[in-house]
Amino acid sequence: MSKMKELYTMEQEIARDTEIRLLERIDESIKQRQKNALWRLWSKALGEKASDCDRESDKVAVIRTAIAAINLATCLFIIASILRHW
C-alpha cells in the first residue's frame, strides 16, 4: 500500500511539473506574440515595407528607428540649448 501511495505521489508531481512547464511555454508564447505585434506596428509607423523579404524589412526598420532616435536626440539638445540661453 505504501508503494502505491509513493507511485501516486510521483505521478502527481510529474503531472504538476508538466503543467507548470506547459504554462511557462504558453506565457512565453504570449509574450513573443505581443512583442511581434508591437514590432510590426512600430515598423508600419516608420513607413512602408521596404522589401518582400521580412528579414530585410526588419533591418530597414532598425535603421529607420536609429535615424528617428538621432533626430529626437538632436531636437532635445536644440530645445535644451534654447532654454539654457533664454
C-alpha positions in Angstrom: 0.0 0.0 0.0 2.9 2.4 0.8 4.4 1.9 -2.7 1.0 2.7 -4.3 0.9 6.0 -2.4 4.5 6.7 -3.5 3.6 6.0 -7.1 0.5 8.1 -6.9 2.5 11.0 -5.3 5.2 10.7 -8.0 2.5 10.8 -10.7 1.0 13.9 -9.2 4.4 15.6 -9.0 5.1 14.7 -12.6 1.7 16.0 -13.7 2.3 19.2 -11.7 5.7 19.7 -13.2 4.4 19.1 -16.7 1.5 21.6 -16.1 4.0 24.2 -14.9 6.2 23.8 -17.9 3.2 24.0 -20.2 2.0 27.2 -18.6 5.5 28.7 -18.8 5.6 27.9 -22.5 2.2 29.4 -23.1 3.3 32.5 -21.2 6.5 32.8 -23.3 4.4 32.3 -26.5 2.0 35.1 -25.5 4.9 37.5 -24.7 6.5 36.7 -28.0 3.3 37.4 -29.9 2.8 40.7 -28.1 6.4 41.6 -28.9 6.0 40.7 -32.5 2.7 42.7 -32.7 4.4 45.7 -31.2 7.4 45.5 -33.5 5.0 45.1 -36.5 3.1 48.2 -35.6 6.3 50.2 -35.0 7.7 49.1 -38.3 4.5 50.2 -40.1 4.6 53.5 -38.3 8.1 54.2 -39.7 6.9 53.8 -43.2 6.0 51.3 -45.9 7.6 47.9 -46.0 11.0 48.2 -47.7 11.1 44.7 -49.2 9.1 41.5 -49.7 11.6 39.7 -47.5 10.7 40.1 -43.8 14.3 39.9 -42.6 15.4 42.7 -44.9 12.4 44.8 -44.0 13.3 44.3 -40.3 16.8 45.5 -40.9 15.5 48.6 -42.7 13.1 49.3 -39.8 16.0 49.1 -37.3 17.9 51.7 -39.4 14.8 53.9 -39.6 14.5 53.6 -35.8 18.1 54.7 -35.3 17.5 57.7 -37.6 14.4 58.7 -35.7 16.2 58.3 -32.3 19.1 60.5 -33.5 16.6 63.1 -34.8 14.8 63.1 -31.5 18.0 63.5 -29.5 19.1 66.4 -31.8 15.8 68.1 -31.2 16.1 67.7 -27.4 19.6 69.2 -27.5 18.4 72.1 -29.5 15.5 72.7 -27.1 17.8 72.4 -24.1 20.2 74.9 -25.7 17.4 77.4 -26.4 16.1 77.1 -22.8 19.5 77.5 -21.3 20.3 80.7 -23.2 16.9 82.2 -22.9 
